[in-house]
Amino acid sequence: MKYFLILLTSLLIFTGCSSKKYFEVDDTLGDYETNITSLDDNILSFNKDGATLENGEVITKRGVSDFKLPEGFEFINISDNIIISTNYLGKVLLNKSEIDFKTGVVAATLKNDILAIVFMDNSISLYNTKTKKILMKEYYSKSLANDTRIANPYFMGNLILFPTLDGKIIVVNARTNKVIRTIVVDADGKFNNIIFLNVVNDSLIAATTNKIVSVGAGAVNLKKYSIRDIISHDNDIYIATIDGQIIKTDISLNVQNRRKYKYAKFYALAYGDSLYALESQGYLINISNDFNTEKIYDFSFDQEDKVIAIGNTFYLNNEYFTVK
């Protein structure tokens, strides 16, 4: 009986491993020809707006910066030409100027002298960096598990949009510092923090790993997707899903086009003159703007690498390249 159980267990393990499927391509266009540039060190951490290298250098929406963070600090955002970083223990740096809070900071955006903050305990705050006073503080339900791609607050005219760790967008009046609306994007499950927040043609687009919402022109549209990555370009939204789909929608989330890649696992999306998707088995897929054609290239990389895409550039562990 003992040997039978061992044999049965071995068969189950083998069957489970052998049944795992991977995206495969019969023929490609060969290697993607591009200039790959080395970074000075490996990527330590990242979010949707940038990354920190192990040597303290940062990557921002403007590219690789030679600005260097002190040991123990990691990049959060760049706004008003100021790099915002944190040690997750309550200290925040605006370039080299330090601010102390009682709770760790996970997201922040600066406009003029106003710092909009999301804390680790899922509270939000407005802080005047000139007077050194807290203008507003609100508390929300604690979130015990979060996707690392935590979105930063967004200043939208006279409104400030706070992405929370429990799947909400809190809308604050910038004149009165009062909450005027709460938009629930995803109230279910773990890992439902906001990973994407942008305003596209006056419409608010926000997403968790499970849902995406569009708010604009008096209408609210909500769609469910298991999201691997999401980006916007011009007036279009592009979504890579866990089941291997690449979906193009308008700002109201109406599907314009889609392509399905069986068993594909997408790491990141980038946009040059058209859309590019980096796939885990060593492929770079370029989809035409009308979604009618595609080009698939070989592009090998280590699946253990930290990978992000910002704009038209992919960053992979200790190197990066820009797509055409």
Order of alpha helices (4+ residues) and beta strands (2+ residues): alpha-beta-beta-beta-beta-beta-beta-beta-beta-beta-beta-beta-beta-beta-beta-beta-beta-beta-beta-beta-beta-beta-beta-beta-beta-beta-beta-beta-beta-beta-beta-beta-beta
